[in-house]
Amino acid sequence: MNTSTPFLINLIQELRAYSQQEVQMRWQGLYEDKGGGLTAAMEQGYRWETISLNERQHIAWPKGRVLWLYQRFVVPETLNGYPVNGLTLRLSTAWWAQDARLYVNGEFAQAGDLFDFFTRICLNESVKPGQGFDVVLRLESPKHDAGALVRSHLIYEAPHHPISPEPGFVADELQVLQYYLRFLAPDKLSAVEALITQKWQASSGDVHQRLADLRQALLPYGDWVKQRQIHCIGHAHLDLAWLWPVADTWQAAERTFVSVLALQQDFPELTYTHSSPALFAWLEANRPELFRQIQQQVAAGRWSIDAGLWVEPELNIVSGEAIARQLLYGQRYCQQKFGTRSTIAWLPDTFGFCSQLPQLLNLGGIDVFATQKLRWNDTTQFPHELFRWQAPDGSEVLGWTLPPIGTDFDPVQMAEYAAQWEKKIHSSCACWLPGVGDHGGGPTRDMLIKARRWQESPFFPQVKFSTPREFLDTTVENGDSVWWTAPIKQSTRINDGYSNPPFNRLPLWHDELYLELHRGCYTVHSDQKQQNRQAEDLLYQAEVWATIAQLIAGSPYPKETLETAWKTLLFNQFHDILPGSSIPEVFEDANREWANVREAGQAVLSTALATVAGQVATVEQGRSLGSCSINISRSIFHFLRNRKNFCRRSP
């Protein structure tokens, strides 16, 4: 594969240096237990010790401690000769900290954590030389790991310059173009780089005019890139429990959804997707007005419920009945509350998938399976982006390897991914999932501002906010005829939709999808596995005998009690609870819920057995028990029950 010339690599670095300034090595710091604090930083921060960087160019400090950092930024006349007067100034930072707070000139500006771990804050919309900004960071390292300030740099932007954008923006445009040429038209890469070299070396004078001339010369290639689309779908992966207890999840969900709804007011183009009906059920019961607003956005087509399953569960060690119940309660809730069933099983973070899953998804009305977890394999790279996944019985779903989750709107990263996707899939339509994730968060205002700006770039694909289903439909419509010749057909039976092209030309996978990572999750916290299996078995028995009691004695069937117990069990099968990958507090909560399931299941079972036994206790000769005639005058009965689904004989 062709690689870039040293000149282009150096030019991109040179252009970025004109409008971007590294400030990572200039932070001064003091631990909180040594006197660090906001007031101290504002008064004496300039006297604190300058913090050195480690070999990864991070500012690192021990676990369980709070580090305060201070730095004063003063706007220069020029940056490497580039005038910055009147430009917009932003500070971009990223950290590894369980709690992060950022202050500008003594005022709170931004908060974050381990998962909301990056930001770009606007220091001023139009700076003047000599203007100063006192920035303070409070960073608390995790209890289980050392903390780090991963990066920090200043960005000067000229989004409304009449001639050209700022040099750093053009540098990103050049890298975007470079990625598309490298992966999709490598035979043209050398000629384009020669053109860039010739134009830049022959130009002189004002930087903006030189950039404008260079961009004008490259416009034919920009038109080629602009024929493509990147579908953006706002997303916030929200683990129902992990490094936080379930109670914190509800608060994170509320914050995330309030933020998304507010952004949709200011950015009408924003679309969003979320899974887990269990989460929406909590909102419906506890935040009814927020839930109503979400329903409105779903009805308007701006919020996609790609759920299908009650939660995003562990899918290797649960029973087939449990998977069926995940689908039953998930799809029923979607139908009742949002007017439609989900056709996509959105499972970005589950730790592997059993081979029978396509069969169960198929029967649950789902025709698309989506995950990005297989990108995490530590040994074997999963080979497919789109594929047919076939169960042992021949049932199929469309498998979709999602783009990374928890990502920024990063045009260079997006272009690299989209170009590789197109090379593999033969479709000029790619997908991106901007939004902070794991602990919720979702898209940010800065992401959407960048999306609008890059939509106007002549060297970036068209940016379109859509839904997962709309993206897949467009992928087929824009696809190369080598694979794609027909649109996706939605159907309650997947084989009706996938029996014809284009899908019969997709790669076929007819095995489990094993994640080559997190292997310890099948041995750790064995008590959770045991309680899960016992609860699955108990609820099965309770349902069977409650049904028999209803049939032979007319006893009311305890539908609500059993449904509540099943939903509690299904929640505990979440992929960070049942595998055992959460903090201890999560398992304390889970144990209480397992006890609730046992109590409910045992109560139903005991009542049902007593009812059935009562029908065969002491009876008069000739009395009928259901369809069985008892022809005994008076006897003492021993009531034996067979809990298996096959005949048994005991000595």
DOLUM-290414 format. One line per field, with one value per residue (C-alpha): residue number from 1; residue in three letters; x, y, z. Coordinates in Angstrom, 2 decimals. Example, Ala and Ser with C-alpha at 12.3 -4.5 7.8 and 13.67 -1.06 7.14 Angstrom:
REM residues 2
seq = c(1_2) $
type = c(ala_ser) $
east = c(12.30_13.67) $
north = c(-4.50_-1.06) $
up = c(7.80_7.14) $
***
This chain:
REM residues 651
seq = c(1_2_3_4_5_6_7_8_9_10_11_12_13_14_15_16_17_18_19_20_21_22_23_24_25_26_27_28_29_30_31_32_33_34_35_36_37_38_39_40_41_42_43_44_45_46_47_48_49_50_51_52_53_54_55_56_57_58_59_60_61_62_63_64_65_66_67_68_69_70_71_72_73_74_75_76_77_78_79_80_81_82_83_84_85_86_87_88_89_90_91_92_93_94_95_96_97_98_99_100_101_102_103_104_105_106_107_108_109_110_111_112_113_114_115_116_117_118_119_120_121_122_123_124_125_126_127_128_129_130_131_132_133_134_135_136_137_138_139_140_141_142_143_144_145_146_147_148_149_150_151_152_153_154_155_156_157_158_159_160_161_162_163_164_165_166_167_168_169_170_171_172_173_174_175_176_177_178_179_180_181_182_183_184_185_186_187_188_189_190_191_192_193_194_195_196_197_198_199_200_201_202_203_204_205_206_207_208_209_210_211_212_213_214_215_216_217_218_219_220_221_222_223_224_225_226_227_228_229_230_231_232_233_234_235_236_237_238_239_240_241_242_243_244_245_246_247_248_249_250_251_252_253_254_255_256_257_258_259_260_261_262_263_264_265_266_267_268_269_270_271_272_273_274_275_276_277_278_279_280_281_282_283_284_285_286_287_288_289_290_291_292_293_294_295_296_297_298_299_300_301_302_303_304_305_306_307_308_309_310_311_312_313_314_315_316_317_318_319_320_321_322_323_324_325_326_327_328_329_330_331_332_333_334_335_336_337_338_339_340_341_342_343_344_345_346_347_348_349_350_351_352_353_354_355_356_357_358_359_360_361_362_363_364_365_366_367_368_369_370_371_372_373_374_375_376_377_378_379_380_381_382_383_384_385_386_387_388_389_390_391_392_393_394_395_396_397_398_399_400_401_402_403_404_405_406_407_408_409_410_411_412_413_414_415_416_417_418_419_420_421_422_423_424_425_426_427_428_429_430_431_432_433_434_435_436_437_438_439_440_441_442_443_444_445_446_447_448_449_450_451_452_453_454_455_456_457_458_459_460_461_462_463_464_465_466_467_468_469_470_471_472_473_474_475_476_477_478_479_480_481_482_483_484_485_486_487_488_489_490_491_492_493_494_495_496_497_498_499_500_501_502_503_504_505_506_507_508_509_510_511_512_513_514_515_516_517_518_519_520_521_522_523_524_525_526_527_528_529_530_531_532_533_534_535_536_537_538_539_540_541_542_543_544_545_546_547_548_549_550_551_552_553_554_555_556_557_558_559_560_561_562_563_564_565_566_567_568_569_570_571_572_573_574_575_576_577_578_579_580_581_582_583_584_585_586_587_588_589_590_591_592_593_594_595_596_597_598_599_600_601_602_603_604_605_606_607_608_609_610_611_612_613_614_615_616_617_618_619_620_621_622_623_624_625_626_627_628_629_630_631_632_633_634_635_636_637_638_639_640_641_642_643_644_645_646_647_648_649_650_651) $
type = c(met_asn_thr_ser_thr_pro_phe_leu_ile_asn_leu_ile_gln_glu_leu_arg_ala_tyr_ser_gln_gln_glu_val_gln_met_arg_trp_gln_gly_leu_tyr_glu_asp_lys_gly_gly_gly_leu_thr_ala_ala_met_glu_gln_gly_tyr_arg_trp_glu_thr_ile_ser_leu_asn_glu_arg_gln_his_ile_ala_trp_pro_lys_gly_arg_val_leu_trp_leu_tyr_gln_arg_phe_val_val_pro_glu_thr_leu_asn_gly_tyr_pro_val_asn_gly_leu_thr_leu_arg_leu_ser_thr_ala_trp_trp_ala_gln_asp_ala_arg_leu_tyr_val_asn_gly_glu_phe_ala_gln_ala_gly_asp_leu_phe_asp_phe_phe_thr_arg_ile_cys_leu_asn_glu_ser_val_lys_pro_gly_gln_gly_phe_asp_val_val_leu_arg_leu_glu_ser_pro_lys_his_asp_ala_gly_ala_leu_val_arg_ser_his_leu_ile_tyr_glu_ala_pro_his_his_pro_ile_ser_pro_glu_pro_gly_phe_val_ala_asp_glu_leu_gln_val_leu_gln_tyr_tyr_leu_arg_phe_leu_ala_pro_asp_lys_leu_ser_ala_val_glu_ala_leu_ile_thr_gln_lys_trp_gln_ala_ser_ser_gly_asp_val_his_gln_arg_leu_ala_asp_leu_arg_gln_ala_leu_leu_pro_tyr_gly_asp_trp_val_lys_gln_arg_gln_ile_his_cys_ile_gly_his_ala_his_leu_asp_leu_ala_trp_leu_trp_pro_val_ala_asp_thr_trp_gln_ala_ala_glu_arg_thr_phe_val_ser_val_leu_ala_leu_gln_gln_asp_phe_pro_glu_leu_thr_tyr_thr_his_ser_ser_pro_ala_leu_phe_ala_trp_leu_glu_ala_asn_arg_pro_glu_leu_phe_arg_gln_ile_gln_gln_gln_val_ala_ala_gly_arg_trp_ser_ile_asp_ala_gly_leu_trp_val_glu_pro_glu_leu_asn_ile_val_ser_gly_glu_ala_ile_ala_arg_gln_leu_leu_tyr_gly_gln_arg_tyr_cys_gln_gln_lys_phe_gly_thr_arg_ser_thr_ile_ala_trp_leu_pro_asp_thr_phe_gly_phe_cys_ser_gln_leu_pro_gln_leu_leu_asn_leu_gly_gly_ile_asp_val_phe_ala_thr_gln_lys_leu_arg_trp_asn_asp_thr_thr_gln_phe_pro_his_glu_leu_phe_arg_trp_gln_ala_pro_asp_gly_ser_glu_val_leu_gly_trp_thr_leu_pro_pro_ile_gly_thr_asp_phe_asp_pro_val_gln_met_ala_glu_tyr_ala_ala_gln_trp_glu_lys_lys_ile_his_ser_ser_cys_ala_cys_trp_leu_pro_gly_val_gly_asp_his_gly_gly_gly_pro_thr_arg_asp_met_leu_ile_lys_ala_arg_arg_trp_gln_glu_ser_pro_phe_phe_pro_gln_val_lys_phe_ser_thr_pro_arg_glu_phe_leu_asp_thr_thr_val_glu_asn_gly_asp_ser_val_trp_trp_thr_ala_pro_ile_lys_gln_ser_thr_arg_ile_asn_asp_gly_tyr_ser_asn_pro_pro_phe_asn_arg_leu_pro_leu_trp_his_asp_glu_leu_tyr_leu_glu_leu_his_arg_gly_cys_tyr_thr_val_his_ser_asp_gln_lys_gln_gln_asn_arg_gln_ala_glu_asp_leu_leu_tyr_gln_ala_glu_val_trp_ala_thr_ile_ala_gln_leu_ile_ala_gly_ser_pro_tyr_pro_lys_glu_thr_leu_glu_thr_ala_trp_lys_thr_leu_leu_phe_asn_gln_phe_his_asp_ile_leu_pro_gly_ser_ser_ile_pro_glu_val_phe_glu_asp_ala_asn_arg_glu_trp_ala_asn_val_arg_glu_ala_gly_gln_ala_val_leu_ser_thr_ala_leu_ala_thr_val_ala_gly_gln_val_ala_thr_val_glu_gln_gly_arg_ser_leu_gly_ser_cys_ser_ile_asn_ile_ser_arg_ser_ile_phe_his_phe_leu_arg_asn_arg_lys_asn_phe_cys_arg_arg_ser_pro) $
east = c(0.00_1.27_2.42_2.62_5.68_7.80_6.84_3.11_3.67_5.80_3.32_0.44_2.54_3.59_0.02_-1.17_1.64_0.35_-2.95_-2.52_-0.27_0.82_0.62_0.97_4.43_3.58_1.16_2.04_0.53_-0.08_-1.86_-5.03_-3.69_-0.67_-2.72_-3.97_-7.34_-9.11_-8.35_-4.76_-4.36_-5.72_-3.49_-0.32_-0.59_2.20_4.56_3.65_6.08_5.97_4.82_7.05_5.69_6.15_7.35_3.84_3.80_1.14_0.96_0.52_-0.09_-0.91_-4.33_-6.71_-5.28_-6.48_-4.14_-4.75_-3.17_-2.75_-1.69_-2.05_-2.48_-1.60_-2.64_0.42_0.54_1.33_1.74_4.78_4.22_0.44_-1.63_-4.24_-5.98_-9.76_-9.68_-11.69_-9.60_-10.41_-8.68_-8.74_-8.00_-8.35_-7.84_-8.05_-9.73_-12.81_-13.71_-12.51_-13.42_-12.17_-12.26_-11.54_-10.65_-11.97_-15.35_-16.50_-16.54_-16.67_-16.95_-16.10_-15.11_-13.50_-15.86_-16.71_-12.97_-12.37_-13.54_-12.95_-14.01_-14.20_-12.00_-13.04_-14.87_-12.56_-9.23_-6.91_-3.11_-2.11_-5.43_-4.93_-6.82_-6.19_-7.15_-7.37_-7.96_-9.01_-8.34_-9.14_-7.50_-9.52_-9.34_-8.11_-5.62_-3.22_-4.61_-3.37_-3.80_-3.48_-3.26_-3.86_-3.47_-4.84_-6.68_-7.10_-9.98_-11.08_-14.44_-15.69_-12.53_-13.45_-10.55_-9.87_-10.15_-7.27_-4.19_-4.98_-8.37_-6.79_-4.21_-7.06_-8.64_-5.38_-5.21_-8.84_-8.10_-4.93_-6.85_-9.46_-6.82_-4.65_-7.46_-9.66_-7.49_-3.84_-2.86_-3.74_-2.03_1.41_0.01_-2.07_0.86_3.02_0.34_0.23_4.02_4.19_1.40_2.66_6.31_5.38_3.16_4.16_2.70_-0.35_-1.00_-4.73_-4.23_-1.75_-4.25_-7.05_-4.96_-4.04_-7.66_-8.77_-6.27_-7.53_-11.26_-11.69_-10.57_-12.81_-15.76_-14.82_-14.78_-18.04_-19.85_-19.72_-21.87_-21.15_-24.31_-23.98_-26.17_-25.92_-25.23_-24.37_-23.57_-24.84_-23.85_-26.69_-24.02_-20.24_-17.93_-21.02_-24.15_-27.51_-28.85_-26.26_-27.32_-30.76_-29.19_-26.77_-29.65_-31.66_-28.70_-27.99_-31.55_-32.14_-28.94_-29.94_-33.40_-31.92_-29.40_-32.14_-33.81_-30.69_-29.56_-32.73_-30.64_-29.45_-30.74_-30.15_-30.44_-30.66_-31.31_-32.52_-36.31_-35.62_-34.14_-37.14_-39.47_-37.72_-38.04_-41.72_-42.34_-40.04_-39.62_-42.91_-42.52_-39.05_-40.38_-43.23_-40.74_-38.74_-41.91_-42.54_-39.06_-39.47_-42.75_-41.01_-38.28_-35.48_-34.97_-34.49_-35.29_-32.91_-33.53_-35.11_-33.89_-34.90_-31.24_-27.93_-27.29_-24.60_-25.33_-23.09_-24.12_-27.78_-30.48_-32.35_-35.54_-33.90_-32.91_-36.47_-37.74_-35.27_-36.84_-40.42_-40.40_-38.16_-40.25_-43.54_-42.45_-41.29_-44.60_-46.72_-44.81_-43.30_-45.72_-43.31_-41.01_-37.28_-35.77_-32.18_-30.49_-28.16_-25.48_-22.27_-20.65_-21.77_-18.86_-19.51_-22.54_-23.78_-24.32_-28.08_-28.70_-29.72_-32.51_-33.93_-33.54_-35.26_-38.22_-38.36_-38.83_-35.24_-33.33_-30.13_-27.53_-25.11_-22.00_-18.55_-17.15_-15.38_-13.03_-11.58_-10.25_-6.71_-5.59_-7.78_-9.09_-12.73_-12.79_-16.22_-17.98_-21.26_-22.04_-24.73_-24.79_-26.39_-27.62_-27.39_-31.03_-30.30_-31.88_-29.99_-29.62_-27.58_-24.46_-23.14_-19.81_-20.46_-17.96_-16.25_-18.48_-17.70_-16.11_-15.78_-16.67_-13.07_-12.89_-9.51_-10.49_-13.85_-12.26_-9.82_-12.65_-15.02_-12.41_-11.57_-15.28_-15.85_-12.90_-14.35_-18.07_-18.15_-20.54_-19.87_-22.02_-20.39_-21.63_-20.29_-21.58_-20.55_-21.15_-19.60_-20.34_-20.17_-21.56_-23.94_-23.28_-24.12_-23.27_-21.93_-22.53_-18.94_-19.37_-22.40_-20.66_-17.81_-20.26_-21.87_-18.51_-17.16_-20.38_-19.34_-15.84_-15.38_-12.97_-15.20_-18.08_-21.63_-22.64_-26.13_-27.77_-29.99_-30.97_-29.37_-32.10_-31.87_-28.10_-28.38_-30.97_-28.75_-25.71_-27.47_-28.80_-25.33_-23.49_-21.39_-23.17_-20.47_-22.45_-25.50_-28.44_-31.53_-32.65_-33.04_-36.44_-37.91_-39.72_-40.80_-39.02_-35.51_-35.11_-37.94_-35.80_-32.42_-33.22_-32.41_-29.50_-27.74_-27.41_-26.58_-23.27_-22.28_-19.77_-21.42_-20.57_-22.06_-20.48_-20.51_-19.02_-16.41_-14.77_-11.05_-10.92_-12.54_-12.05_-12.15_-15.78_-16.86_-15.10_-15.22_-18.19_-19.42_-22.13_-23.78_-23.76_-25.22_-27.98_-28.84_-29.20_-31.22_-33.52_-34.04_-34.98_-37.22_-39.24_-39.68_-41.09_-43.27_-44.81_-45.42_-47.16_-49.07_-50.40_-51.40_-53.11_-55.08_-56.11_-57.27_-58.44_-59.20_-56.61_-55.77_-52.53_-49.94_-48.93_-47.72_-45.71_-43.95_-43.33_-41.78_-39.58_-38.49_-37.64_-35.58_-33.71_-33.17_-31.78_-29.25_-28.13_-26.72_-23.31_-21.37_-23.38_-23.71_-20.14_-18.79_-16.96_-18.47_-17.51_-18.53_-21.47_-23.13_-23.16_-24.56_-27.51_-27.69_-27.83_-30.83_-32.53_-31.74_-33.35_-36.45_-36.65_-36.32_-38.96_-41.46_-40.75_-40.92_-44.18_-45.79_-44.45_-45.55_-49.03_-49.42_-48.18_-50.48_-53.40_-52.59_-51.93_-55.22_-57.01_-55.58_-55.53_-58.30_-61.07_-64.23_-64.37_-65.11_-64.28_-62.78_-59.54_-59.45_-59.43_-58.28_-60.80_-59.82_-61.48_-60.34_-62.54_-60.19_-56.42_-53.41_-51.56_-47.90_-47.67_-44.61_-43.75_-41.46_-39.70_-38.12_-39.66_-39.28_-40.61_-38.73_-38.86_-37.52_-36.91) $
north = c(0.00_3.48_5.63_9.39_11.35_12.98_16.38_15.83_14.45_17.49_19.90_18.54_18.94_22.45_23.57_22.22_24.05_27.35_27.13_24.41_24.69_21.84_22.85_19.44_20.07_23.42_22.41_23.25_21.00_20.32_17.44_18.31_16.79_19.09_22.28_22.16_23.76_26.28_29.30_28.21_27.70_31.12_32.81_30.74_28.26_29.95_28.99_25.32_22.76_22.09_18.50_16.31_13.94_10.18_8.17_8.30_12.10_11.88_13.63_10.62_10.37_7.54_5.97_7.35_10.90_14.31_16.44_20.12_21.55_25.20_26.95_30.49_30.90_34.25_34.92_35.77_38.13_35.19_31.44_30.35_33.43_32.97_35.94_34.82_38.12_37.68_33.88_31.52_29.84_26.38_24.16_20.45_18.00_14.30_12.52_9.24_10.29_9.19_12.83_15.78_19.43_22.28_25.97_29.04_32.29_30.84_29.83_26.23_25.31_21.52_18.22_14.67_11.21_7.99_7.77_11.40_11.78_14.43_17.93_21.02_24.15_27.57_30.04_32.97_33.46_36.27_36.60_39.54_39.41_39.69_38.31_35.81_32.77_31.06_27.39_25.02_21.27_19.13_15.49_12.59_9.31_6.07_3.87_0.98_2.72_5.63_8.83_10.67_13.89_12.28_15.33_19.08_21.59_24.93_25.29_28.60_28.48_30.76_29.23_32.37_33.56_34.88_33.19_29.86_28.09_28.12_26.02_23.21_22.65_22.43_20.00_17.72_18.09_16.96_13.94_13.06_13.19_11.18_8.35_8.10_8.00_5.49_2.98_3.57_5.06_4.29_4.74_8.45_9.13_9.93_12.36_14.19_14.46_15.78_18.39_19.43_19.69_21.74_24.15_24.76_25.23_27.61_29.78_32.60_35.41_35.31_31.86_32.03_32.87_30.01_27.66_28.92_28.32_24.82_23.94_25.26_23.02_19.98_20.58_17.84_15.31_16.94_16.38_12.69_12.50_14.45_11.69_9.69_9.83_9.34_8.63_9.92_8.45_10.00_7.30_6.84_3.35_3.10_0.07_-0.63_-1.40_-1.73_0.61_2.13_0.68_0.45_3.46_5.66_4.35_5.93_9.33_8.91_7.96_10.99_13.32_11.76_11.90_15.45_16.49_14.78_16.36_19.81_19.43_18.31_21.67_23.55_21.02_19.69_17.40_15.34_11.78_9.37_5.66_3.74_0.19_-1.49_-1.29_-1.91_1.57_3.16_1.28_2.92_6.33_5.75_4.96_7.57_10.38_10.30_13.74_12.90_9.60_11.40_13.70_10.68_9.09_12.25_12.17_8.49_9.28_12.11_9.76_11.56_8.94_5.29_2.50_-0.24_-2.58_-5.97_-7.42_-6.29_-5.46_-6.03_-9.41_-12.00_-14.40_-17.42_-18.90_-17.96_-20.46_-20.43_-19.66_-16.59_-15.30_-15.90_-13.89_-11.07_-10.88_-11.34_-8.58_-6.28_-6.49_-6.33_-3.13_-1.52_-2.39_-1.10_2.10_3.12_1.58_-0.78_-3.70_-3.33_-5.03_-4.62_-6.41_-3.62_-5.38_-3.33_-4.50_-8.08_-10.49_-12.95_-14.63_-18.23_-19.85_-20.31_-16.58_-15.96_-18.53_-16.83_-13.34_-14.54_-15.85_-12.56_-10.49_-9.23_-9.31_-7.39_-8.19_-5.34_-5.34_-3.78_-5.98_-8.37_-5.52_-6.11_-9.60_-9.92_-12.63_-13.16_-10.16_-10.76_-10.60_-9.18_-5.82_-7.07_-10.77_-13.42_-15.09_-18.51_-20.61_-24.43_-24.67_-22.50_-19.28_-16.15_-12.54_-9.77_-9.28_-5.72_-4.90_-1.43_1.41_2.18_3.59_6.40_8.52_12.19_13.74_13.36_13.92_12.24_9.16_9.04_9.26_6.44_4.21_5.13_4.53_1.09_0.27_1.20_-0.89_-3.95_-3.41_-1.76_0.91_4.65_5.02_4.60_5.07_6.86_6.91_10.23_10.41_9.84_6.34_3.57_5.86_7.63_11.14_11.06_13.68_17.02_20.51_20.70_17.48_18.93_22.23_20.30_18.19_21.30_22.81_19.69_19.28_22.51_21.25_20.37_17.60_15.63_13.26_14.43_14.30_12.98_12.24_9.19_5.93_2.47_1.13_4.12_3.70_0.02_0.79_3.52_1.23_-1.21_1.47_3.03_-0.27_-1.68_-4.29_-6.80_-7.39_-5.21_-5.40_-4.96_-3.01_-4.57_-6.15_-5.90_-9.04_-10.81_-13.87_-13.05_-15.75_-14.11_-10.97_-12.58_-15.36_-13.15_-10.89_-8.89_-10.97_-14.33_-12.83_-11.64_-13.73_-16.51_-17.12_-20.29_-20.57_-18.82_-15.33_-15.82_-12.78_-13.36_-11.21_-11.04_-14.82_-14.73_-13.65_-17.31_-18.31_-15.24_-14.72_-18.27_-17.49_-15.22_-17.99_-20.44_-18.09_-17.34_-20.99_-21.77_-18.80_-19.83_-23.34_-22.10_-19.77_-22.52_-24.83_-22.07_-21.35_-25.00_-25.79_-22.50_-23.42_-26.91_-25.42_-23.09_-25.92_-28.42_-26.13_-22.81_-20.96_-17.44_-17.44_-15.13_-13.35_-10.08_-11.80_-14.07_-11.28_-9.09_-11.98_-12.72_-9.06_-8.94_-12.08_-10.69_-7.45_-9.44_-11.10_-7.77_-8.26_-6.66_-8.28_-11.98_-12.28_-10.81_-7.77_-5.11_-3.55_-5.32_-2.97_-4.20_-7.78_-6.73_-5.25_-8.30_-10.69_-8.83_-9.11_-12.81_-13.23_-11.39_-13.72_-16.78_-15.51_-14.75_-17.96_-20.16_-18.54_-19.18_-22.73_-23.59_-22.21_-24.05_-27.35_-27.04_-26.40_-29.42_-31.63_-30.56_-32.03_-35.48_-35.52_-37.64_-38.26_-40.27_-43.30_-42.38_-38.70_-37.22_-35.17_-33.29_-35.97_-38.67_-40.93_-41.82_-45.14_-45.54_-45.53_-43.76_-43.62_-41.65_-40.11_-39.25_-36.42_-36.75_-34.22_-34.68_-31.39_-32.69_-32.56_-36.31_-39.43_-40.72_-44.00_-44.42_-47.77) $
up = c(0.00_-0.88_2.01_2.26_1.26_3.95_2.52_3.07_6.56_7.43_5.83_7.91_11.06_10.02_9.39_12.73_14.51_13.11_15.01_17.65_20.67_22.95_26.62_28.25_29.71_31.32_34.07_37.66_40.32_44.01_45.73_47.60_50.82_50.50_50.19_46.62_45.91_43.70_45.86_46.34_42.61_41.71_44.29_44.27_41.39_39.46_42.30_42.29_40.97_37.23_36.75_34.61_31.97_31.90_28.90_27.38_27.70_30.41_33.77_36.06_39.81_42.26_42.67_45.25_45.32_44.15_42.03_41.34_38.18_37.22_34.05_32.77_29.02_27.43_23.84_21.68_18.70_16.43_16.76_14.72_12.58_12.19_13.53_16.05_16.81_16.58_16.43_18.61_21.31_22.67_25.20_24.39_27.22_28.01_31.31_33.20_36.44_38.31_38.88_36.81_37.21_35.08_36.05_33.91_35.65_38.90_37.46_37.04_33.34_32.86_34.74_33.71_34.89_33.67_30.70_30.04_29.65_26.99_26.27_24.17_26.00_24.42_26.30_24.11_20.81_19.69_21.46_21.63_22.02_25.68_26.92_29.74_31.03_34.35_34.00_36.96_36.84_39.80_38.98_41.31_40.34_40.49_43.58_41.44_39.14_38.77_37.28_34.19_32.28_28.86_26.64_26.58_23.78_22.62_19.32_17.49_15.01_12.15_11.19_9.43_7.70_4.23_2.43_4.13_7.46_9.92_9.03_11.51_9.90_6.44_7.83_8.89_5.43_3.85_6.13_5.37_1.64_2.19_3.93_1.18_-1.52_0.35_0.86_-2.21_-4.96_-4.13_-7.76_-7.49_-4.16_-5.59_-8.15_-5.55_-3.15_-5.99_-6.72_-3.06_-2.95_-6.14_-5.14_-1.62_-2.57_-5.39_-3.18_-0.87_1.17_3.39_4.91_4.26_0.61_0.21_1.84_-0.39_-3.54_-2.36_-1.60_-4.99_-6.77_-4.82_-5.37_-8.03_-5.46_-2.88_-5.20_-5.31_-1.48_-1.25_-3.13_0.09_3.21_6.88_8.84_12.39_15.12_18.57_21.13_24.80_25.95_29.52_31.57_34.00_36.60_36.51_38.37_39.95_41.58_39.84_41.78_40.08_36.67_36.96_37.62_34.70_32.40_33.43_32.85_29.48_28.19_29.43_27.64_24.38_24.38_25.05_22.23_19.85_20.48_19.37_16.74_15.06_12.85_15.86_16.03_18.86_19.63_22.88_23.96_27.19_27.70_31.40_31.53_29.86_32.20_35.15_33.49_32.82_36.50_38.06_35.50_33.55_31.94_30.64_29.34_27.55_25.79_24.63_23.26_21.27_19.78_18.91_17.14_15.26_14.01_15.87_18.58_17.63_20.10_18.99_21.84_21.24_24.55_28.05_28.83_27.06_28.74_29.10_26.23_26.74_30.08_30.37_29.41_26.13_28.03_29.56_26.11_24.93_27.91_27.18_23.73_24.92_27.51_25.47_22.31_24.19_25.94_22.68_21.01_23.88_24.67_21.33_18.84_17.14_17.79_17.47_14.43_15.66_18.56_19.73_21.81_21.52_24.76_25.52_26.07_23.24_21.69_21.57_18.18_18.71_19.10_15.45_15.82_18.90_17.43_14.29_16.26_18.19_15.04_14.87_11.59_12.47_15.12_15.97_18.15_18.23_20.98_18.62_17.70_21.18_20.36_21.65_19.23_16.17_14.28_13.42_9.61_8.76_8.93_7.47_7.33_7.47_10.87_10.74_13.68_13.72_12.56_9.50_10.79_9.79_10.83_9.29_11.41_11.67_13.32_14.70_14.63_17.95_20.68_23.12_20.40_19.52_16.18_15.02_11.25_10.76_12.76_10.98_7.55_8.27_9.50_6.66_3.95_5.34_5.65_2.00_0.89_2.64_2.10_-1.35_-0.14_-0.09_3.03_6.47_10.02_13.10_16.70_18.30_22.02_25.42_26.68_29.32_32.04_29.70_28.44_24.74_22.12_23.28_21.96_20.75_18.73_16.99_16.30_14.68_12.69_11.21_10.39_8.69_6.73_4.96_4.14_0.44_1.46_3.83_3.07_3.47_7.13_7.73_11.07_10.77_12.45_12.32_10.04_7.71_7.55_6.60_3.93_2.47_2.61_0.32_-2.03_-2.44_-2.59_-5.39_-7.50_-6.57_-3.36_-3.30_-5.68_-3.49_-0.41_3.00_3.39_6.85_7.88_11.03_9.63_8.67_6.04_4.06_3.88_3.29_0.86_-2.14_-3.11_-1.82_1.28_-0.22_-1.36_2.10_4.06_6.07_9.73_11.20_14.63_17.98_18.20_20.89_22.46_22.91_26.01_29.48_29.79_33.58_33.52_33.34_36.56_38.81_41.17_40.77_43.34_40.79_38.18_40.69_41.80_38.19_37.24_40.39_39.71_36.06_37.19_40.02_37.81_35.24_37.90_39.36_35.96_35.14_38.42_38.51_35.06_36.23_39.28_37.04_34.73_37.36_40.14_38.47_40.59_39.38_37.42_39.16_35.95_37.50_40.22_37.74_35.24_37.92_39.05_35.49_34.82_37.99_36.93_33.43_34.86_36.91_33.67_32.50_30.94_33.80_36.62_35.81_34.37_37.61_36.22_38.51_41.84_45.11_45.76_42.56_43.81_47.15_45.24_42.97_45.93_47.32_43.94_43.69_47.12_45.87_42.87_45.09_47.49_44.70_42.80_45.89_47.00_43.62_43.51_47.04_46.50_43.22_44.66_47.64_45.31_43.14_46.14_47.64_44.67_45.33_49.11_50.57_48.05_47.88_45.61_42.03_42.37_39.19_39.25_36.01_33.31_35.78_37.56_41.14_41.99_45.56_48.71_51.13_51.02_52.20_49.28_48.90_46.38_44.10_41.40_38.42_37.70_34.50_31.05_30.54_32.28_35.29_37.20_40.72_42.47) $
***
